[in-house]
């Protein structure tokens, strides 16, 4: 199959491991990469400070993907995390375009080694509490 921007090869090897029901998300991951969404979020969303834990782009992209996957609530991130094939695609997409120095920096932000690819719902709730809320978006204004 012809590939475009992300260094991900889709192939049918006849095995069931690595299958995902969210393979259509690859198109959106590629669109996000082509639009440099990660860089845009890094420049414009500065909710978190420090070098530990999930980055602003990782959490924002997880929320966008959750919305595209028709998630009802933040707790549905567990559904995305439980799909091994999708997590492998997302991990490749997150590391795509990063030089070795940036990849090492991303790996060092964890005190303990983590196997998660998507932030937990509690991490996302903490992130959302850090975002400023404009008066326009409040009910009753």
C-alpha positions in Angstrom: 0.0 0.0 0.0 1.3 3.5 -0.9 2.4 5.5 2.1 2.6 9.2 2.3 3.8 11.3 5.3 4.1 9.1 8.4 6.7 6.4 8.4 4.0 3.7 9.0 3.7 0.7 6.7 0.3 -1.0 6.5 0.6 -4.6 5.5 -1.5 -7.8 5.7 0.6 -10.6 7.1 -2.2 -13.0 7.9 -1.8 -12.7 11.6 -4.3 -11.3 14.0 -1.9 -9.6 16.4 -1.7 -5.8 15.9 -5.1 -5.5 14.3 -7.1 -2.4 15.2 -10.7 -1.4 14.7 -9.4 2.2 14.6 -7.3 2.0 11.5 -9.2 4.8 9.9 -7.6 7.1 12.5 -4.4 6.8 10.6 -5.8 9.3 8.1 -6.4 11.8 10.8 -3.0 11.2 12.4 -1.4 11.9 9.0 -3.5 15.1 8.6 -2.4 16.3 12.1 1.2 15.6 11.2 0.9 17.4 7.8 -0.7 20.4 9.4 2.1 20.4 12.1 -0.6 20.3 14.8 1.9 19.3 17.5 4.0 22.4 16.8 0.9 24.6 16.8 -0.2 23.3 20.2 3.3 23.7 21.7 3.3 27.3 20.6 -0.3 28.2 21.6 -1.3 26.0 24.5 0.9 26.4 27.5 -1.2 24.9 30.3 1.5 22.7 31.8 4.8 23.7 33.1 7.8 21.5 34.0 9.4 18.6 32.3 7.5 15.7 33.9 4.5 13.9 32.6 2.4 14.3 29.5 3.0 17.2 27.1 0.3 19.6 26.0 0.3 18.3 22.4 0.0 14.6 23.6 -3.1 15.4 25.7 -4.7 17.7 23.1 -4.2 15.1 20.3 -5.6 12.4 22.6 -8.7 14.5 23.1 -9.1 15.1 19.4 -8.7 11.4 18.6 -11.2 10.6 21.4 -13.7 13.0 19.8 -13.1 11.5 16.3 -13.6 8.0 17.8 -17.0 9.1 19.1 -16.0 8.9 22.7 -18.7 10.0 25.1 -16.5 11.1 28.0 -12.8 11.4 29.0 -13.0 7.9 30.6 -13.4 6.5 27.1 -9.7 7.1 26.6 -9.4 3.6 28.2 -11.0 2.2 25.1 -8.4 3.8 22.8 -5.6 2.7 25.2 -6.9 -0.9 25.1 -6.5 -1.2 21.3 -2.9 -2.4 20.9 -2.8 -1.8 17.1 -4.0 1.8 17.5 -1.5 2.4 20.3 1.4 1.2 18.0 0.2 3.5 15.2 -0.1 6.5 17.7 3.4 5.9 19.2 4.9 5.9 15.7 3.1 9.0 14.8 4.1 10.8 18.0 7.8 10.1 17.4 7.6 10.9 13.7 9.7 13.9 12.6 11.5 14.2 15.9 15.3 14.1 15.9 17.1 11.8 18.3 17.6 14.6 20.9 13.9 15.4 21.1 13.0 11.7 21.3 15.4 11.3 24.2 13.9 14.3 25.9 10.4 12.8 25.6 11.6 9.5 27.1 13.3 11.2 30.1 10.2 13.1 31.2 9.0 10.0 33.1 10.5 9.1 36.5 9.5 5.5 36.0 9.2 3.7 32.7 5.7 3.8 31.3 4.0 1.7 28.7 1.1 4.1 28.2 0.7 5.8 24.9 -2.4 7.8 25.8 -2.8 9.9 29.0 -5.1 8.5 31.7 -8.4 10.2 32.3 -7.1 11.7 35.6 -4.2 13.3 33.8 -6.5 14.7 31.2 -8.8 16.1 33.9 -5.9 17.8 35.6 -4.8 19.3 32.3 -8.3 20.6 31.6 -8.4 22.3 35.0 -5.3 24.2 34.0 -6.8 25.7 30.9 -8.2 29.2 31.2 -11.9 29.5 30.5 -13.1 32.6 28.6 -16.3 34.3 29.8 -17.8 33.7 26.3 -17.9 30.0 26.9 -19.6 30.1 30.3 -23.3 29.4 30.7 -25.5 32.3 31.7 -23.3 35.1 30.4 
